[in-house]
Amino acid sequence: MTETLTGPGSRELLLVAETVAREKAIEKDQVLEAMEQAIQKAGRSKYGYEHDIRAKIDRKTGEIILVRCREVVEEVENSFTQLTLVEAQAIDPNLSVGEFLTEALPPIDFGRVAAQTAKQVIFQKVRDAERLRQYQEYKDRVGDIVSGIVKRIEFSNVFIELGRAEALLRRDETIPRENFRVGDRVRAYIFDVKEEPRGAQIFVSRSRPEFMAKLFMQEVPEIYDGLIEIKSVARDPGSRAKIAVTTSDPSIDPVGSCVGMRGSRVQAVVSELQGEKIDIIPWSASPATFVVNALAPAEAVKVVLDEDNQRIDVVVPDDQLSLAIGRRGQNVRLASLLTGWKIDILTEAQESERRTEDVKIRSKLFVEALDVDEMIAHLLIGEGFNKIEEVAYIDIAELASIEGFDQDLAEELQTRAKIYLNVQERHLTKRIKELKVAKDLSSLEGLDLDILVILAEKGIKKLDDLGDLAADELLELLPQGRLTEEKAQEIIMAARAHWFDADDKSSES
């Protein structure tokens, strides 16, 4: 049996816990647990820290139960916290090994020091509970817009009071040239919440694209209801932005809905973003159409897609070049961010010049490699042939179907193409041996012979030499368009694979 330590004010203890819990917006039970730990600490201070002293506050009456616990064991290692079965059963015959003997302790007369210690423990536990509550409350609100009052500004970082929590708006997350003063009301986007020793750290932003997307969601009911979808956003904070929208409902105009009556909806967002100009773009599943839309207000006359390199050439009238590029390249940069495509802007004159040069280079290749005249070379180019490999391995019937060709000519061209490729392969193989390219590098999957030669001539002769490169460094060493960025990354990772195998073996040993 254990005695309960009652006394005047035991119910007042529950009232105090309830008041603190209400003020700090935490559970009453968390406050009582903090009080129990404080009483327990005071008990150990009085009776000795070597004892297992435990305290319990009755949740209904407020009575304090203070006991010493000792475990029943077969062999005692610590006489302060353990006792033998014989000793335990002499006190309580019902006890068995593994159970605890609890012995009531007399009430504690809290001295000044003990009371101060207990108070500190309670305050600390309440603060910890309050911080945990803040973290639990805001960790699921990442992606929300919150509104608060500027509490203080330190080194250009703005601290915003959000009721019982505080958010940090770093200088690099604000819109350029906007200034805040203590007491200003601020709206911002929560992009991260971290649990740290000093409490929940709530990080907010006003410069991220997501902030603008959330503002449109608040202003445009059709977006909130899911009738209109925001596909992507690109921002140059405080200056200009582009947002791509679409809808599956043909009766809804997504752009018009976002603009609102007389521009009321978009103007509300513009005002919040300090006058940032916003282009609302209709999204399209066709990359070419989407890119052309994204370059508005410039008008394109032609687009050329390079899907392997995720690149697109856009041809505009000569008088619209500066409009398409924008001031300091802003328009084309935002369009590229919005669409995910690398965009090259060309005038009609530049495109014609480039096409002429490209045809000249390819024509020269076919004339020299296949030993044909320029007319045949131009016919091949006109049919879309770019490489000798395409002539060598295309279906012979398709090659013979070209206007002006017959079966004999097609077979002859294909034979010459294969002979040329064989000669090139022997030449490159011989060059690789001369350059003393390591076997591990020459056998790496994904590296063609011409790439191996180019790399070896620039000092990359071993697998480790290639592994030491970054993907962008590899691309710089090769002719433009020879590899995509994704393919370059795959090759680099393949070259580094043996490093990880070595690490695994060393860790196993």
TORNUMI-831913 format. One line per field, with one value per residue (C-alpha): residue number from 1; x negated, y, z. Coordinates in Angstrom, 2 decimals. Each point is the difference from the previous one (the first is absolute). Example, Ala and Ser with C-alpha at 12.3 -4.5 7.8 and 13.67 -1.06 7.14 Angstrom:
BEGIN
i	[1	2]
c1	[-12.30	-1.37]
c2	[-4.50	3.44]
c3	[7.80	-0.66]
***
This chain:
BEGIN
i	[1	2	3	4	5	6	7	8	9	10	11	12	13	14	15	16	17	18	19	20	21	22	23	24	25	26	27	28	29	30	31	32	33	34	35	36	37	38	39	40	41	42	43	44	45	46	47	48	49	50	51	52	53	54	55	56	57	58	59	60	61	62	63	64	65	66	67	68	69	70	71	72	73	74	75	76	77	78	79	80	81	82	83	84	85	86	87	88	89	90	91	92	93	94	95	96	97	98	99	100	101	102	103	104	105	106	107	108	109	110	111	112	113	114	115	116	117	118	119	120	121	122	123	124	125	126	127	128	129	130	131	132	133	134	135	136	137	138	139	140	141	142	143	144	145	146	147	148	149	150	151	152	153	154	155	156	157	158	159	160	161	162	163	164	165	166	167	168	169	170	171	172	173	174	175	176	177	178	179	180	181	182	183	184	185	186	187	188	189	190	191	192	193	194	195	196	197	198	199	200	201	202	203	204	205	206	207	208	209	210	211	212	213	214	215	216	217	218	219	220	221	222	223	224	225	226	227	228	229	230	231	232	233	234	235	236	237	238	239	240	241	242	243	244	245	246	247	248	249	250	251	252	253	254	255	256	257	258	259	260	261	262	263	264	265	266	267	268	269	270	271	272	273	274	275	276	277	278	279	280	281	282	283	284	285	286	287	288	289	290	291	292	293	294	295	296	297	298	299	300	301	302	303	304	305	306	307	308	309	310	311	312	313	314	315	316	317	318	319	320	321	322	323	324	325	326	327	328	329	330	331	332	333	334	335	336	337	338	339	340	341	342	343	344	345	346	347	348	349	350	351	352	353	354	355	356	357	358	359	360	361	362	363	364	365	366	367	368	369	370	371	372	373	374	375	376	377	378	379	380	381	382	383	384	385	386	387	388	389	390	391	392	393	394	395	396	397	398	399	400	401	402	403	404	405	406	407	408	409	410	411	412	413	414	415	416	417	418	419	420	421	422	423	424	425	426	427	428	429	430	431	432	433	434	435	436	437	438	439	440	441	442	443	444	445	446	447	448	449	450	451	452	453	454	455	456	457	458	459	460	461	462	463	464	465	466	467	468	469	470	471	472	473	474	475	476	477	478	479	480	481	482	483	484	485	486	487	488	489	490	491	492	493	494	495	496	497	498	499	500	501	502	503	504	505	506	507	508	509]
c1	[0.00	-1.11	0.97	1.31	-1.55	2.90	0.10	1.73	0.07	-0.22	2.97	-1.62	-2.81	2.47	1.30	-3.54	-0.70	3.22	-0.80	-3.53	1.27	2.58	-2.47	-2.63	2.52	-1.39	1.57	0.75	-1.53	-3.33	-0.06	0.77	-2.76	-2.42	1.13	-0.50	-3.56	-0.69	1.29	-1.94	-3.20	0.54	0.59	-3.27	-1.77	1.29	-0.28	-3.01	-0.43	-0.95	3.61	2.75	2.46	3.27	2.80	3.58	2.75	3.53	1.79	3.32	-0.92	-3.36	-1.55	-3.75	-1.28	-3.74	-1.59	-3.34	-0.16	-2.26	-0.09	0.23	-2.99	-1.72	-3.41	-0.36	-2.46	1.22	1.47	1.57	2.25	0.16	0.80	0.19	3.20	-0.32	-0.29	2.89	2.36	-0.73	1.69	2.56	0.44	1.69	-3.11	-2.07	-3.26	0.25	2.65	-0.54	0.44	1.35	-0.41	1.77	-2.12	1.01	1.02	-2.80	-0.57	-1.13	-2.85	-0.82	-2.56	2.17	3.00	-2.06	-1.31	3.53	1.19	-2.78	0.80	3.68	-0.73	-2.47	2.41	2.83	-2.26	-0.97	3.65	0.84	-2.79	1.14	3.55	-1.22	-1.95	2.94	2.32	-2.15	-1.83	3.13	0.51	-2.98	1.39	2.51	0.11	-0.07	0.52	-1.75	-1.42	-3.66	-1.39	-3.63	-2.63	-3.55	-2.69	2.72	1.72	3.65	1.56	3.78	2.32	2.60	2.15	-1.89	-2.80	-2.67	-1.05	-3.26	0.04	-3.63	-1.20	-0.56	3.63	1.45	0.94	-2.83	0.36	2.83	-0.59	1.80	0.44	0.95	3.79	0.54	2.35	-1.65	1.23	-2.48	-0.29	-1.19	-2.64	-1.65	0.53	-2.83	0.02	-2.97	-1.05	1.20	3.37	1.69	-1.74	2.56	-1.55	2.11	-0.51	1.49	-2.30	0.66	2.25	2.23	0.96	1.45	1.78	1.63	1.06	1.78	1.67	1.38	1.16	1.38	2.77	-0.32	-3.60	0.99	2.83	-2.34	1.74	-3.15	-3.46	-3.23	-2.58	-3.12	-1.21	-3.17	-0.91	-2.50	1.17	1.18	-0.41	1.84	1.56	1.68	2.62	1.35	3.60	2.33	3.44	1.75	3.33	0.43	2.57	-2.62	-2.59	-2.94	-1.84	3.10	0.99	-3.41	0.09	3.48	2.52	-2.00	-3.14	1.21	-1.35	-3.45	-0.28	0.52	-2.98	-2.08	0.62	-1.12	-3.17	-1.02	1.09	-1.55	1.23	1.68	0.48	2.73	-0.77	2.33	-1.76	-0.23	-1.00	-1.91	-3.48	-0.22	3.36	-0.76	-3.37	1.55	2.72	-2.62	-1.96	2.97	0.28	-2.53	1.36	-1.87	0.01	-1.77	-1.22	-2.50	0.04	-3.01	1.64	-3.23	-1.57	3.30	-0.82	2.17	-0.92	2.63	-0.10	1.55	0.29	-3.09	1.85	1.15	-3.36	-0.39	3.63	-0.44	-3.23	1.23	-1.97	-3.22	1.37	2.84	2.80	-1.82	-1.47	3.43	1.48	-2.78	0.64	3.74	-0.19	-3.10	-1.52	-3.23	1.06	-2.14	1.48	-0.92	1.09	1.16	-3.28	-2.09	2.02	-0.43	-3.75	-0.25	2.05	-2.18	-3.16	1.45	0.98	-3.47	-1.68	2.26	-0.26	-3.81	0.16	2.18	-2.05	-3.29	1.22	2.21	-1.95	3.12	0.78	1.71	3.38	0.26	-1.33	2.75	2.65	-1.09	0.03	3.41	1.32	-1.29	-3.26	-2.55	-2.59	-1.76	1.30	3.57	-0.83	-1.87	2.67	3.34	2.31	-1.15	3.55	0.43	-3.26	0.99	3.37	-1.65	0.96	-2.78	-1.43	0.38	-0.86	-3.51	-0.89	1.40	-2.07	-3.13	0.43	0.59	-3.07	-2.18	1.40	-0.88	-3.49	-0.54	1.12	-2.29	-2.98	0.84	0.29	-3.42	-1.54	1.51	-0.97	-3.59	0.00	1.27	-2.94	-2.46	1.39	-0.30	3.56	0.50	2.09	2.42	0.83	0.22	2.40	2.32	3.53	1.34	-3.33	-0.29	-3.42	-0.05	0.79	-2.80	-2.48	1.12	-0.28	-3.39	-1.39	1.00	-1.66	2.94	-1.50	1.09	3.32	-0.96	-0.81	3.56	1.47	-1.68	1.95	3.39	2.66	-0.31	-3.81	0.43	2.40	-2.49	-2.66	2.27	1.52	3.31	2.95	-2.19	1.49	3.05	-0.47	1.89	-2.20	-3.15	1.15	0.65	-3.52	-1.61	1.89	-0.97	-3.64	0.26	1.77	-3.22	-0.71	3.13	-0.78	-3.41	1.60	2.44	-2.81	-2.13	2.97	0.72	-3.62]
c2	[0.00	3.55	3.05	3.06	3.30	2.33	3.48	3.29	1.26	-3.43	0.92	3.39	-1.94	-1.15	3.54	1.32	-2.72	0.83	3.73	-0.55	-2.43	2.50	2.91	-2.01	-1.87	-3.40	-3.09	0.12	-3.46	1.31	2.65	-2.63	-2.25	2.94	0.49	-3.71	0.16	3.08	-1.72	-3.14	2.02	1.68	-3.43	-1.36	3.11	-0.69	-3.80	-0.50	-0.17	-3.68	-0.89	-0.57	2.65	0.41	2.54	-0.14	2.64	-1.36	1.47	0.22	1.12	1.69	-2.20	-0.63	-3.57	-0.30	-3.48	-1.75	-2.91	-3.06	-2.84	-3.60	-1.93	-3.35	1.62	3.57	2.23	3.33	-0.04	3.43	-1.05	-3.79	-2.62	-3.79	-2.01	-1.04	3.63	1.07	-2.77	0.84	3.34	-1.16	-3.79	0.49	1.39	-2.03	0.52	2.84	1.94	3.20	0.65	3.50	1.61	3.20	3.00	2.78	3.41	2.24	3.29	2.03	2.28	3.16	-1.72	-3.08	2.16	2.10	-3.16	-1.39	3.30	-0.03	-3.57	0.83	3.11	-1.92	-2.87	2.40	1.85	-3.32	-0.98	3.40	-0.34	-3.49	1.29	2.75	-2.51	-2.43	2.85	1.41	-3.06	-0.93	3.57	0.06	1.41	2.30	3.80	1.54	3.55	1.62	3.15	1.04	-0.50	0.98	0.39	-1.30	0.31	0.48	-3.22	0.53	-1.85	-0.30	-0.73	-2.64	-0.10	-2.32	-0.77	2.00	-0.25	1.05	1.89	0.13	2.89	-2.26	-1.19	3.52	1.88	2.35	3.61	-0.76	1.23	-0.86	1.79	-1.39	-0.26	-0.54	-2.82	-2.50	-2.93	-2.74	-3.62	-2.73	-2.05	-1.81	-0.79	-1.42	-1.30	1.55	0.17	3.59	-0.89	-0.41	1.99	1.13	1.25	2.13	1.62	2.71	-0.52	-3.65	-0.95	-2.02	3.20	1.48	-3.27	-0.03	3.65	-0.87	-2.92	2.44	2.51	-2.39	-2.33	-2.22	-0.83	-0.69	-2.28	-1.89	1.13	1.85	-1.48	1.96	-1.97	2.06	3.37	1.98	3.19	2.79	1.26	3.59	0.40	-2.51	-3.46	-2.56	-2.53	-2.84	-1.08	-2.55	-1.56	-3.19	1.86	1.45	2.52	1.71	2.47	-0.60	3.19	2.19	-1.50	0.81	3.55	0.64	2.73	3.04	-1.71	0.01	-3.45	0.31	3.58	-1.24	-2.34	2.71	2.35	-2.63	-0.60	3.65	0.69	-3.11	-0.31	-3.34	-1.77	-2.65	-2.68	-2.75	-3.33	-2.52	-3.67	0.82	1.28	2.15	1.68	0.45	1.64	2.33	0.99	0.54	2.43	2.37	2.83	-0.97	-2.02	-3.00	-0.93	-3.37	-2.41	-2.86	-2.60	-1.97	-2.42	-1.86	3.17	1.53	3.00	2.04	2.58	2.73	2.16	3.46	2.92	2.21	2.90	-2.14	-1.37	2.46	-0.55	-3.79	0.17	2.74	2.49	-1.69	-3.30	-0.03	-1.13	-2.98	-0.96	-0.10	-1.88	-2.58	-0.41	-0.25	-2.66	-1.93	0.34	1.72	2.69	1.57	3.07	0.56	2.58	-1.24	1.22	-1.82	-3.19	0.11	0.50	-2.84	-2.33	0.80	-0.70	-3.24	-1.23	0.89	-2.04	-3.03	0.18	-0.03	-3.03	-2.00	1.02	-1.07	-3.09	-1.46	1.35	1.53	3.32	2.89	-0.72	-3.43	1.47	2.66	-2.63	-1.94	3.16	0.93	-3.37	0.69	-2.02	1.50	-2.75	-2.66	-2.61	0.84	-0.80	-3.19	-1.61	1.28	-2.47	-0.23	0.32	3.34	1.27	-1.13	1.78	3.44	1.88	-0.38	-3.13	-3.64	-3.36	-0.14	3.54	-0.65	-3.22	1.75	2.92	-2.36	-2.07	3.12	1.24	-3.29	-0.01	3.58	-0.88	-3.07	2.09	2.61	-2.68	-1.47	3.47	0.91	-3.37	0.50	3.53	-1.25	-2.43	2.76	2.21	-2.92	0.20	-2.30	-3.14	0.89	3.28	-1.39	-2.72	2.42	-0.25	3.14	1.36	-0.12	-0.27	3.62	1.21	-2.18	1.55	3.55	-0.63	-1.75	2.88	2.28	-2.15	-2.16	-3.49	-1.89	-0.80	2.08	2.97	-0.12	-0.60	3.16	2.13	1.57	-0.45	3.62	-0.37	-3.08	1.87	2.86	-2.43	-1.36	1.64	1.73	-2.38	-3.14	-1.09	1.05	1.18	-3.05	-2.38	1.77	-0.45	-3.72	-0.47	1.85	-2.16	-3.18	1.11	0.49	-3.31	-1.85	2.56	-1.07	-3.68	0.57	1.79	-2.90	-2.57	2.00	0.41	-3.75	-0.84]
c3	[0.00	-0.60	1.94	-1.76	0.86	0.32	1.29	-0.34	-3.53	-1.69	-2.20	-0.56	-1.67	-2.66	-0.44	-0.48	-2.57	-1.81	-0.06	-1.32	-2.64	-1.19	-0.13	-1.90	-2.19	1.02	1.56	3.74	0.35	-1.35	2.78	2.65	-1.36	0.32	3.61	0.71	-1.34	2.13	3.18	-0.94	-0.39	3.36	1.57	-1.37	1.22	3.53	0.20	-2.29	-3.77	0.22	0.90	-2.56	1.23	-1.89	0.34	-1.19	0.12	0.15	-3.01	1.88	3.51	-0.50	2.72	-0.26	0.33	0.68	0.12	-0.15	-2.44	0.24	-2.51	1.19	-1.39	0.57	0.59	1.27	-1.86	1.35	3.51	-0.48	-2.90	0.43	2.66	0.14	-0.23	3.66	1.14	-2.21	1.12	3.61	-0.74	-2.60	-0.47	-3.39	-1.72	-2.51	-1.92	-2.53	1.92	1.99	3.72	0.55	3.40	0.97	0.97	2.39	-1.38	-1.20	1.73	-2.99	0.98	-1.93	-2.23	-0.62	-0.80	-2.43	-1.69	-0.30	-1.47	-2.61	-0.99	-0.43	-2.07	-2.19	-0.62	-0.78	-2.47	-1.61	-0.30	-1.49	-2.59	-0.92	-0.41	-2.32	-2.09	-0.17	-0.99	-2.80	-1.42	-1.95	-1.21	-2.36	-3.25	1.72	-0.02	3.48	1.18	2.95	1.55	-0.31	3.51	-0.55	-2.74	0.45	-2.69	-2.67	1.12	0.94	2.96	-0.34	2.89	-0.92	3.10	2.37	-2.49	-1.80	-3.66	-1.64	-3.30	-1.16	-2.11	-3.02	0.25	-0.22	-3.15	-1.05	1.16	2.45	3.55	3.20	3.29	3.39	0.17	-3.75	-0.98	-2.36	-2.04	-0.93	-1.14	2.42	-1.82	2.93	3.69	2.11	3.54	1.82	3.69	0.31	-1.51	-3.35	-2.74	-2.58	-3.23	-2.33	-3.40	-2.19	-2.99	-0.85	-2.95	2.35	1.85	-3.19	-0.83	3.46	-0.38	-3.26	1.78	2.58	-2.61	-2.65	1.27	-3.08	0.97	3.61	-1.19	-2.37	-3.21	-1.08	0.55	0.38	-1.99	0.68	1.23	-0.74	1.82	-0.04	3.44	0.04	-3.76	-2.16	0.13	-2.24	1.09	-2.16	0.55	-1.56	0.47	-1.05	-0.21	-3.52	1.28	2.20	-1.25	2.37	-0.93	0.20	3.35	1.45	-1.35	1.40	-0.79	-1.16	1.32	3.61	0.91	-1.51	1.31	3.56	-0.42	-1.69	2.94	2.52	-2.04	-0.04	-3.61	-1.55	-3.61	-0.64	-3.34	0.18	-2.59	-1.34	0.56	-2.85	-0.11	-3.20	0.98	-3.13	0.66	3.69	-0.70	-2.61	2.52	2.72	-2.17	-0.30	-0.85	-2.70	-2.94	-1.41	-3.69	0.38	2.69	-0.21	2.80	1.19	2.45	0.83	1.40	1.19	-2.17	-2.35	-2.62	-0.43	-3.11	0.30	-2.46	-0.08	1.62	2.95	1.17	2.89	1.04	0.09	1.97	2.34	2.04	1.13	-1.36	2.52	-2.32	-1.49	3.39	1.66	-2.97	0.32	3.74	-0.58	-2.72	1.07	-3.49	-0.96	-2.48	-2.71	-1.71	-3.65	-2.56	-3.39	-1.50	2.66	-0.42	-3.78	0.42	2.51	-2.21	-2.98	2.00	1.42	-3.46	-1.25	2.78	-0.45	-3.78	0.26	2.30	-2.42	-3.06	1.61	1.87	-2.74	-2.99	-1.59	-1.63	1.79	-1.58	1.67	3.24	-0.07	-0.73	3.11	2.11	-1.33	1.19	3.51	0.02	2.39	0.54	-2.04	2.48	-1.06	-3.64	0.93	2.13	-1.37	-1.68	-3.62	-1.32	1.77	-1.44	-3.51	0.33	-0.04	-3.17	-2.58	1.70	-1.07	1.58	-1.46	1.14	3.47	0.35	-1.25	2.45	2.91	-0.90	-0.20	3.33	1.73	-1.54	1.22	3.53	0.08	-1.10	2.63	2.69	-0.89	0.00	3.39	1.51	-1.17	1.41	3.38	0.20	-0.96	2.76	2.49	1.26	3.01	-0.55	2.80	-1.75	-3.57	1.18	1.82	-1.41	-1.66	-1.29	-3.80	-1.62	-1.18	3.55	1.42	-2.45	0.79	3.76	-0.31	-2.06	2.88	2.66	1.10	-0.42	3.12	1.65	3.06	-2.27	-1.33	3.47	1.29	-2.51	0.58	-2.70	-1.19	-0.24	-2.20	-2.28	-0.38	-1.28	-2.75	-3.11	0.72	-0.15	0.02	3.34	1.97	3.57	1.26	-2.01	1.22	3.60	-0.60	-1.43	2.93	2.54	-1.88	0.14	3.77	0.68	0.88	2.74	1.86	-0.55	1.61	2.96	0.52	-0.02	2.47	2.37	-0.15	0.84]
***
